[in-house]
């Protein structure tokens, strides 16, 4: 399978700050790569280089067969991009926004109008086509922005945290649209802080921290790195939390995690059901009051915490803007 996106050894520095420190990526045609990382990990800098908006200090990259530096002019006609904030003109109507994008792509007036109407229909915006965008909801603005990225029907699409700030219904709606695009053959590079989004959309996930990829694989492959089942339980008091942690430590198949604020203990285990029964028996013998308990499989949040040392969505000093 041909790679639609290739990045090798990308480095980008802003003064003394290194935003990218040897970024390597490969995205096969017709697939979705989820770029998962906290603010400042280098996700947006990577997208800006791959979309020709920044020039790397070292390394090289190609998209759709075009070098992002040497062939930047030709490449721009082959890609679409939607950023964290909808890049739409509030004073124009939805139709006028898309027609303007078509003209910028040199589609001509007639084709630009036709394409605008096609996309407004596809994104369920036909009823608002002739209304100024300043009256659109957040979800409508996002859909319009994504429609703008598709005016030229690009084979490669870059989505930089496209659902940030959207309510759950609007987010799911955009996920459905992205799924339809990929099914039709579009290649997508998606940056996100939403673990559920990466789990739902991405064929493979690259976990990024410190300006480089620290893990790569399918969601299941990454979860398997963390281990087996988890017992997660919360107790009634801080004293009970300390007792629970001490009592359950011998049952753990790895590092036991204690959340003091939530009065919660998380224990990695090899044999989930049997160990859960044993754990509850031990806590009862110690007279620890358990408020809630559950047995679950690892999540991408577990992966993220294990690999980066903090929860996904944790905000660090922003380097990538």
N, C-alpha and C positions, 0 to 999 in steps of 0.2 A: 504494500500500500504506500502511495506517495505521501510524503509529508508536506502539508500545506504551509506550516509554520516551522521554521528552524531558527533557533538562537543558540549560539555557542560562545561561552566565555564573556558575556556582556558585562562591562564595567561602566559605571557612571558615578562621578563624584561631583558634589557641590561644595567647593572649597575643601575643608577638612573632613567633610562628612561623605562617607561612601554609601550611596543609595543602592547600587548594584555591585556585587562582589563576585563575579563569575557566574552569571545566570545562564543556565542551559535548559532549553526547552525543545520538544518536538511534538507537533500535533498532526496526526494523520488526517488526510482529507475526509470530510464527512463525519468528523467526530467532535466531541466537546472536551476540552481540557479545562478543568477548574483550577484556578490559581487561588489558593487559600492561604490567607495570612493576616496578621494584625495590621493596623495602620502603621506605616513606616517600614513595612517589610520589603518594599520595592515593587509592589504589584503595578501601581499606576505608572511608575517610571518605565517598567517593562513595556506596558501597553503604549506609552508615548513613543518609545523607540521603534516598536514594531509598526506603528501607524505613521512613521516618518516625522513626528513632531519634535523629536529629540535625536541628536546624533550621539552614539555611544563613545566613550573615551577609549574603549578597547573591546575586542571581540567583534563578531559580525552576525548578521541575521538576514534571513530571506523570508518573504511571504508570497505565496502563490507563484513562486519561481523568480521573484524579483528581489534584488538586493535592496535593503531598506535605505541605504545611503546613496549608492550609485544609481539606482533605478527609482528613486523616490517619486519622481513625477509620473512615471507610468504606473507605479504601484497604487497610487491614490485612487485611480479609477477602478481598482479591483477589490477594494476593501470598503467596509462600512464600520462605523464606530458609534457607540452610545455610551456616554459617560455617566458619572454619578449624579449629575444635575442635568435636567432636560435642556438641551440646547435649542430652544424654540423662541421665536419672536412673539412676545405677548400682544403686540399691536396688529399682527396679521391674523387672518383666519387660519384654521387648520389646513384648508386646501391651499391657501397662498403660501404657507410655510413649506409644504411639500413641493409645490410648483417651483418655488425659489431654489430648493435643493436640486431639482431636476435641471434647472437652467445652469446651475453651477457645474453640474456634471456634463453639460453640453448636450443634453438630450433633445433640445429644441422645444419651442413653446407647446406644440400640439402633443408631443409624447410626454412632456412634463405634466400637462393637465390630465392626460389619460392615466399616467402612472399614479398621480396623486389620488384620483378617484378610486383606482384599484386598491390602493393601500388603505385609504380611509374606510372602505368597505371591509377589507380584511381585518382591520383592527377595531371594528365596531365603532367607528367614529363618523360614519356617513351622516348621521343625524346632526352632528355638530360641525360639519365641514365648513359651513359659512359663518360660524361664530368666531369672534376674536378669542385667541388662546388664553387671554388673561382671565376668562371666565371658566376655563377648564379646571377640573379637579386634578389632584396630584397623579392619580392613576391614568387619567386621560392624557395628561402631559407626557407621562412616561411612554405610553403607547404611541403617541405622536412622534416622540423623539426616536423610538425604535423604528417606526415607519420611515422616518427620514434617513436612517442608516441603510434602509433597504431600497431606496428609490432606484439606484443603479443596478439592483439585483446582484450584489457582490457575492463572489464565491467564499469569501472569508469575512467573518464578522467578529468585532472586538466589543465585548460588553464589560465595562468597568463598573462593577457594583451597581448594576442596572435597577435593582429593586430596593435600594437604600431609601428608607423613609416611607415606603408604601405599606398600606394596611394588608393583612393576610389575604383578603379576597383579591386585591389588585396584584399582589405578588404571585399568587397561584395562576391568575390569568396570564401574566407575562411568561411564567414557566411553560404554560401550554403553547403559547406562540413560539417560544424558543424551540420547544420539542418538535413542532411542525416544520420549522426551518431546517433543523438538522435532519429530519426524516426525508426532506427534499434534497439533501446533499450539501447543505451549507456547513462549512467548518467554523467552529466557534471557540474563541478563547474567552473564558468568563472569569473575571476576578470577583471574589466575594468574601465577606466575613460571616455569611450565613451558612452554618454547617449543613442544615437541612437542604439548602439550595444546591450545594455541591453534591450532596448525596443523591438528590433527585435528578439532576441534569447531567452531571459529568460522567463521561466514559472512563476518564482517568483524572486523578487529582494530584496536583503538585503542591506540597506544603512548602511555603516560602517563609524564611525568617532571615534577617540580617543580609538581605540582598542576594540570596541564593536559594536554590532548591535543596531542602533538607530531607525530603521523602517524596517518593513518586509511586503511584500505583492505583489500582481500582479502590473503591471505598472498602470493599471486603478485604483486599490485600493489606491496606493500611490498618484496618481494625484488627487484623490477625497479628500485627506487630505488638499490639498492646497485651494480648493474652486472651484468656477465656472469659468465663462469666464474672460478673460483679455482684456482690451482695451490698446493697445500699440501705442503711437504716438510720433513722433519727430517734433521738431519745429525749426525755423530758427535761433533764437538768444538766448543767455543766459537770457536776460530780458524776452523774451517770455516764456522760460522754467519756470521761477519763477512765472509768471502770470498764466501759465497753471496749475502748481501744486496747486496754491491757489484757482483757479477757479474750478478745478475738484475735489478737496478734498471732498466736500459734496456729490459727487456721488459715492465715493468709498465704497465698501462693506468690506473693510479690509485696511491693510496698503498700502498706495500709495508709489510706488518706483520711485525715481528720479535718472537718470544716467546723471550727469553733463557733462561728457566727450562726450557722444553721443547725448546730448540735447534731451533725451528721458524720457517720463513719462509712467509708467505702472500702471494701475488702475484695481484692482479686482472689478467685478460688478456681481450683481445677474441677471439682465435682460439685456443681452448683446446688442441686436439690438436697443431696446428703449433707453438705456443709451448712446449708441454711438451717436444716433441722437441728444440727449440732449447735450452731451459733445461738439459736433461740433458747435451747436448753441451758446453755452456759449462762446466758444473760438472765434467765429466770432464776437460776441458782444464786446469782449475785444480786437478785432483787432490783435489776435495772428495768425501768419502765420504758418500753419501746413504743413510740408514737406511730411509726410507719416503717415498713420494711418491704424490700422488693429484690427480685433476682433479675438481672438484665444482662444483655450482651453489650460489648463495648460499642461506643458511638464514636463519631468523628471528633466529638469534643474530648473524649478520652485520648484519642490519637494526638490531637492538638496539644493538650496539656502535657502529655508524655514527651512530645518532641520539642516543644518550645518553652515549657515551664510555666505557661499561663493559659487561661481560658481563651478561646476564640472570641474576637470582638474586643479583647483587652487593648486599650489605646496606649501606645507608646509614643515617644517623640516622633513626629511626622517627618520622614525623610524623603518620601516619594513624590511629594507635590512640588 
